[in-house]
Amino acid sequence: MLNFLMKRLLLMIPTLFGVTLVVFLVIQIVPGNPVDALVPPESSQEVKDQLIADLGLDQPLYIQYFRWLGDLLTGNLGRSIVKSTSVNSLLIQAFSNSLLLALGAAAFAFVFSILLGFLAAYKPESWFAALGNIVAIIGISVPNFWGGLILMGIFGVALGWLPPMGKVSLDGASFDLLKHMIMPSIAAGMVTLGVMTRMVRSSVYDLLHEEFVLTLRAKGVKTTTILRHVLKNATPSILTIAGLQFSSLLGGSILVETVFSWPGLGQLIYQGISQRDYPIIQSGILLISIFFVVLNIVVDLLHALLDPRVQNA
């Protein structure tokens, strides 16, 4: 297991280095610069040039990159060009909010997808199977931001059951945070719900028709025991897709956070992109990438614990 872990950690180093390089170069390709957001349109070119020099944007790209990389290695993410605030503090607050939303979306998506997928596979001719198909199609087909707008229009505006935007209310009502989380969690988790419902149904259905299940049935083993064996064998594949989907929930909810004005990492990166705030964009994307890589290592370790054959792969 230790060798398996070391291999994964060593692979993480070039992966993250490649991510930093790609992120830096992609941002340089995007037209515009943060100076346009800082100075009035009528400002002279001399003022703009001086600001560019003060920000170090007049340096060659390789110098800018290695300076940024050196700061990263010391834990210094720099200062926001537009907000004039430490990027570290901005990212910590935004990341905690995004993680909270991702946990809510994952709880919603994982619980219902496993339940629906398992029942749809066990009773393929029942209404559970039809419901599973409908949920999977809707989840995969409907964009999460569009689903968020529909939820907001119905439950936030028309019925007034839930607060339509933000994270907290001014009146500090009971269960305030939970009420604010319900709609964005459902909207963010719909795609994951659709993907995992189909995957769980397919995996469990195939396992239910394996020879070992047929043998157990022929021997008169209880149905609950058979289902427990099926669930145990389906866990590695479910765990793998769940880890990937959770990573996507954290980094793929930019539009959901924007729709619901949720103060998360996605909304922060979106604001950084619109203002060409390079330190926020670079550090935000890098943080998501690090989380994605680390979470995949954790999933690989759990997979290896459940199935020791993976350690030799």
ChimeraX attribute file (.defattr): number of C-alpha atoms within 10 A of each C-alpha:
attribute: neighborCount
match mode: 1-to-1
recipient: residues
	/A:1	13
	/A:2	8
	/A:3	10
	/A:4	15
	/A:5	15
	/A:6	11
	/A:7	11
	/A:8	17
	/A:9	14
	/A:10	10
	/A:11	12
	/A:12	16
	/A:13	12
	/A:14	11
	/A:15	13
	/A:16	15
	/A:17	12
	/A:18	12
	/A:19	17
	/A:20	20
	/A:21	13
	/A:22	13
	/A:23	15
	/A:24	23
	/A:25	14
	/A:26	10
	/A:27	17
	/A:28	13
	/A:29	8
	/A:30	10
	/A:31	7
	/A:32	13
	/A:33	16
	/A:34	20
	/A:35	20
	/A:36	13
	/A:37	15
	/A:38	14
	/A:39	13
	/A:40	10
	/A:41	8
	/A:42	6
	/A:43	10
	/A:44	10
	/A:45	9
	/A:46	9
	/A:47	12
	/A:48	16
	/A:49	14
	/A:50	12
	/A:51	17
	/A:52	16
	/A:53	12
	/A:54	10
	/A:55	13
	/A:56	13
	/A:57	16
	/A:58	14
	/A:59	12
	/A:60	9
	/A:61	13
	/A:62	11
	/A:63	13
	/A:64	15
	/A:65	16
	/A:66	12
	/A:67	12
	/A:68	19
	/A:69	18
	/A:70	13
	/A:71	13
	/A:72	14
	/A:73	9
	/A:74	8
	/A:75	10
	/A:76	15
	/A:77	22
	/A:78	18
	/A:79	18
	/A:80	18
	/A:81	21
	/A:82	17
	/A:83	13
	/A:84	9
	/A:85	12
	/A:86	16
	/A:87	20
	/A:88	18
	/A:89	12
	/A:90	18
	/A:91	20
	/A:92	14
	/A:93	13
	/A:94	21
	/A:95	22
	/A:96	14
	/A:97	20
	/A:98	24
	/A:99	18
	/A:100	16
	/A:101	26
	/A:102	25
	/A:103	17
	/A:104	21
	/A:105	26
	/A:106	26
	/A:107	16
	/A:108	19
	/A:109	27
	/A:110	20
	/A:111	12
	/A:112	18
	/A:113	26
	/A:114	20
	/A:115	16
	/A:116	26
	/A:117	30
	/A:118	27
	/A:119	20
	/A:120	26
	/A:121	23
	/A:122	17
	/A:123	13
	/A:124	16
	/A:125	10
	/A:126	12
	/A:127	12
	/A:128	19
	/A:129	20
	/A:130	14
	/A:131	14
	/A:132	26
	/A:133	19
	/A:134	12
	/A:135	22
	/A:136	24
	/A:137	17
	/A:138	16
	/A:139	22
	/A:140	16
	/A:141	12
	/A:142	15
	/A:143	16
	/A:144	24
	/A:145	20
	/A:146	14
	/A:147	20
	/A:148	25
	/A:149	18
	/A:150	15
	/A:151	20
	/A:152	24
	/A:153	14
	/A:154	15
	/A:155	15
	/A:156	17
	/A:157	14
	/A:158	10
	/A:159	10
	/A:160	12
	/A:161	12
	/A:162	19
	/A:163	21
	/A:164	25
	/A:165	19
	/A:166	17
	/A:167	18
	/A:168	17
	/A:169	13
	/A:170	6
	/A:171	7
	/A:172	9
	/A:173	10
	/A:174	8
	/A:175	9
	/A:176	16
	/A:177	15
	/A:178	14
	/A:179	18
	/A:180	21
	/A:181	23
	/A:182	18
	/A:183	27
	/A:184	31
	/A:185	26
	/A:186	24
	/A:187	27
	/A:188	31
	/A:189	28
	/A:190	27
	/A:191	25
	/A:192	27
	/A:193	31
	/A:194	25
	/A:195	20
	/A:196	25
	/A:197	28
	/A:198	23
	/A:199	20
	/A:200	26
	/A:201	25
	/A:202	16
	/A:203	20
	/A:204	25
	/A:205	21
	/A:206	13
	/A:207	20
	/A:208	18
	/A:209	10
	/A:210	12
	/A:211	10
	/A:212	14
	/A:213	18
	/A:214	14
	/A:215	11
	/A:216	15
	/A:217	13
	/A:218	9
	/A:219	9
	/A:220	10
	/A:221	12
	/A:222	10
	/A:223	12
	/A:224	9
	/A:225	11
	/A:226	18
	/A:227	17
	/A:228	11
	/A:229	16
	/A:230	21
	/A:231	18
	/A:232	11
	/A:233	16
	/A:234	18
	/A:235	16
	/A:236	19
	/A:237	13
	/A:238	19
	/A:239	15
	/A:240	16
	/A:241	17
	/A:242	19
	/A:243	19
	/A:244	16
	/A:245	23
	/A:246	23
	/A:247	22
	/A:248	18
	/A:249	24
	/A:250	26
	/A:251	21
	/A:252	17
	/A:253	25
	/A:254	22
	/A:255	19
	/A:256	26
	/A:257	28
	/A:258	19
	/A:259	20
	/A:260	23
	/A:261	15
	/A:262	25
	/A:263	18
	/A:264	27
	/A:265	29
	/A:266	26
	/A:267	22
	/A:268	21
	/A:269	24
	/A:270	19
	/A:271	15
	/A:272	22
	/A:273	17
	/A:274	12
	/A:275	20
	/A:276	23
	/A:277	23
	/A:278	22
	/A:279	20
	/A:280	30
	/A:281	24
	/A:282	22
	/A:283	23
	/A:284	26
	/A:285	18
	/A:286	18
	/A:287	17
	/A:288	19
	/A:289	18
	/A:290	16
	/A:291	15
	/A:292	19
	/A:293	21
	/A:294	16
	/A:295	16
	/A:296	17
	/A:297	18
	/A:298	15
	/A:299	19
	/A:300	21
	/A:301	20
	/A:302	15
	/A:303	20
	/A:304	19
	/A:305	14
	/A:306	14
	/A:307	13
	/A:308	13
	/A:309	10
	/A:310	14
	/A:311	16
	/A:312	9
	/A:313	7
